[in-house]
Amino acid sequence: MKIDTTGGEHQLQDLILFSRRANNNLRIAIKADKTTEYKAFDKVIETLQEQKSQSF
């Protein structure tokens, strides 16, 4: 699922929050390739840490 992490809207944060409410045992996987910029990857990690979902 592609999520916009660059805009002002917090789509990823909302998706994590609502998914955790629906299924507390949810596991999140991050997939990237060599063309993915570190900045984008770091933003996803930061969002997970803010949501206290950093056990991955």
Backbone as a printed PyTorch tensor [residue, N CA C, xyz], in Angstrom:
tensor([[[ 0.8520, -1.1570,  0.0000],
         [ 0.0000,  0.0000,  0.0000],
         [ 0.9010,  1.2240,  0.0000]],

        [[ 0.6690,  2.1050, -0.8960],
         [ 1.4600,  3.3220, -0.9800],
         [ 0.8190,  4.4180, -0.1370]],

        [[ 1.6280,  5.0400,  0.7120],
         [ 1.1530,  6.0900,  1.6080],
         [ 1.9970,  7.3270,  1.3840]],

        [[ 1.3500,  8.4830,  1.3300],
         [ 2.0750,  9.7450,  1.1890],
         [ 2.6450, 10.1460,  2.5440]],

        [[ 3.9790, 10.2270,  2.6250],
         [ 4.6290, 10.6350,  3.8700],
         [ 5.2050, 12.0330,  3.7560]],

        [[ 4.9680, 12.6990,  2.6240],
         [ 5.5770, 14.0110,  2.3960],
         [ 4.6230, 15.1620,  2.6540]],

        [[ 3.3400, 14.9000,  2.5930],
         [ 2.3600, 15.9760,  2.7210],
         [ 2.1100, 16.3810,  4.1560]],

        [[ 1.2910, 17.3920,  4.3090],
         [ 0.9490, 17.8810,  5.6320],
         [-0.0020, 16.9580,  6.3690]],

        [[-0.7240, 16.1510,  5.6190],
         [-1.6450, 15.2060,  6.2380],
         [-0.8470, 14.0430,  6.8140]],

        [[-1.3470, 13.4840,  7.8760],
         [-0.6320, 12.4080,  8.5520],
         [-1.2570, 11.0650,  8.1980]],

        [[-1.2170, 10.7120,  6.9240],
         [-1.8460,  9.4830,  6.4720],
         [-1.2380,  8.2520,  7.1300]],

        [[ 0.0840,  8.2160,  7.2050],
         [ 0.7410,  7.0530,  7.7970],
         [ 0.4210,  6.9420,  9.2850]],

        [[ 0.4730,  8.0450, 10.0020],
         [ 0.1430,  8.0260, 11.4330],
         [-1.2840,  7.5580, 11.6550]],

        [[-2.2010,  8.0660, 10.8510],
         [-3.6070,  7.6700, 10.9790],
         [-3.7880,  6.1890, 10.6600]],

        [[-3.1230,  5.7130,  9.6130],
         [-3.2350,  4.3080,  9.2350],
         [-2.7330,  3.4040, 10.3580]],

        [[-1.6030,  3.7540, 10.9570],
         [-1.0570,  2.9640, 12.0580],
         [-2.0150,  2.9770, 13.2490]],

        [[-2.4890,  4.1550, 13.6060],
         [-3.3920,  4.2920, 14.7510],
         [-4.6650,  3.4670, 14.5770]],

        [[-5.3350,  3.6240, 13.4440],
         [-6.5940,  2.9130, 13.2130],
         [-6.3740,  1.4070, 13.0650]],

        [[-5.2550,  1.0170, 12.4630],
         [-4.9490, -0.4060, 12.3180],
         [-4.6840, -1.0460, 13.6660]],

        [[-3.9610, -0.3530, 14.5290],
         [-3.6830, -0.8680, 15.8790],
         [-4.9670, -0.9790, 16.6960]],

        [[-5.8740, -0.0430, 16.5120],
         [-7.1590, -0.1150, 17.2280],
         [-7.9600, -1.3320, 16.7730]],

        [[-7.8900, -1.6290, 15.4900],
         [-8.6330, -2.7570, 14.9440],
         [-7.9750, -4.0930, 15.2980]],

        [[-6.6370, -4.1130, 15.3460],
         [-5.9090, -5.3450, 15.6200],
         [-4.6430, -5.0070, 16.3980]],

        [[-4.6770, -5.1830, 17.6940],
         [-3.5470, -4.8200, 18.5480],
         [-2.3130, -5.6840, 18.2880]],

        [[-2.4870, -6.8600, 17.6970],
         [-1.3670, -7.7530, 17.3950],
         [-0.7720, -7.4990, 16.0140]],

        [[-1.1390, -6.4100, 15.4050],
         [-0.6690, -6.0700, 14.0620],
         [ 0.8480, -5.9630, 14.0190]],

        [[ 1.4450, -6.4920, 12.9650],
         [ 2.8830, -6.3560, 12.7350],
         [ 3.0790, -5.5200, 11.4860]],

        [[ 4.0330, -4.6180, 11.5560],
         [ 4.2900, -3.7070, 10.4500],
         [ 5.6180, -4.0730,  9.8050]],

        [[ 5.6360, -4.1330,  8.4890],
         [ 6.8650, -4.4170,  7.7430],
         [ 7.1790, -3.2240,  6.8530]],

        [[ 8.4580, -2.9350,  6.7360],
         [ 8.9120, -1.8450,  5.8760],
         [ 9.7210, -2.4580,  4.7470]],

        [[ 9.3860, -2.0900,  3.5330],
         [10.0870, -2.6270,  2.3770],
         [10.6110, -1.4650,  1.5430]],

        [[11.8630, -1.5630,  1.1530],
         [12.4740, -0.5260,  0.3200],
         [13.5150, -1.1790, -0.5840]],

        [[13.9040, -0.4670, -1.6150],
         [14.9700, -0.9570, -2.4770],
         [16.1110,  0.0510, -2.4870]],

        [[17.1160, -0.2070, -3.2880],
         [18.3050,  0.6460, -3.2600],
         [18.0600,  2.0520, -3.7870]],

        [[16.9490,  2.2750, -4.4730],
         [16.6670,  3.6150, -4.9970],
         [15.9080,  4.4880, -3.9960]],

        [[15.4690,  3.8890, -2.8990],
         [14.7410,  4.6420, -1.8770],
         [15.6950,  5.5640, -1.1320]],

        [[15.3230,  6.8200, -1.0520],
         [16.1550,  7.7830, -0.3400],
         [16.0590,  7.5380,  1.1610]],

        [[17.1770,  7.7210,  1.8560],
         [17.2060,  7.5170,  3.3040],
         [16.2340,  8.4570,  4.0060]],

        [[16.0790,  9.6530,  3.4760],
         [15.1860, 10.6500,  4.0780],
         [13.7610, 10.1040,  4.1950]],

        [[13.2900,  9.4410,  3.1500],
         [11.9410,  8.8760,  3.1590],
         [11.8470,  7.7240,  4.1570]],

        [[12.8520,  6.8750,  4.1720],
         [12.8850,  5.7410,  5.0930],
         [12.9270,  6.2310,  6.5380]],

        [[13.7480,  7.2340,  6.7930],
         [13.8820,  7.7990,  8.1350],
         [12.5600,  8.3890,  8.6200]],

        [[11.8130,  8.9950,  7.7160],
         [10.5220,  9.5900,  8.0790],
         [ 9.5350,  8.5030,  8.5280]],

        [[ 9.5590,  7.3610,  7.8500],
         [ 8.6830,  6.2510,  8.2280],
         [ 9.0690,  5.7240,  9.6080]],

        [[10.3650,  5.5410,  9.8440],
         [10.8440,  5.0720, 11.1440],
         [10.4520,  6.0620, 12.2420]],

        [[10.6160,  7.3370, 11.9660],
         [10.2530,  8.3800, 12.9340],
         [ 8.7660,  8.3140, 13.2840]],

        [[ 7.9400,  8.1160, 12.2740],
         [ 6.4970,  8.0130, 12.4940],
         [ 6.1690,  6.8040, 13.3600]],

        [[ 6.8130,  5.6750, 13.0940],
         [ 6.5790,  4.4790, 13.9010],
         [ 6.9980,  4.7080, 15.3490]],

        [[ 8.1040,  5.3890, 15.5530],
         [ 8.5600,  5.6750, 16.9100],
         [ 7.5950,  6.6080, 17.6300]],

        [[ 7.0610,  7.5910, 16.9210],
         [ 6.0800,  8.4990, 17.5220],
         [ 4.8250,  7.7510, 17.9470]],

        [[ 4.4750,  6.7210, 17.1830],
         [ 3.2870,  5.9260, 17.4850],
         [ 3.5960,  4.7940, 18.4640]],

        [[ 4.8290,  4.7350, 18.9500],
         [ 5.2790,  3.6830, 19.8690],
         [ 5.1210,  2.3050, 19.2360]],

        [[ 5.4330,  2.2160, 17.9400],
         [ 5.3380,  0.9560, 17.1980],
         [ 6.7080,  0.5310, 16.6980]],

        [[ 7.7510,  0.7910, 17.4750],
         [ 9.0880,  0.5580, 16.9620],
         [ 9.6060, -0.8630, 17.1660]],

        [[ 8.7680, -1.7890, 17.5470],
         [ 9.1910, -3.1860, 17.6670],
         [ 9.0270, -3.8630, 16.3210]],

        [[10.0310, -3.7140, 15.4800],
         [ 9.9560, -4.3370, 14.1530],
         [11.2680, -4.9690, 13.8160]]])
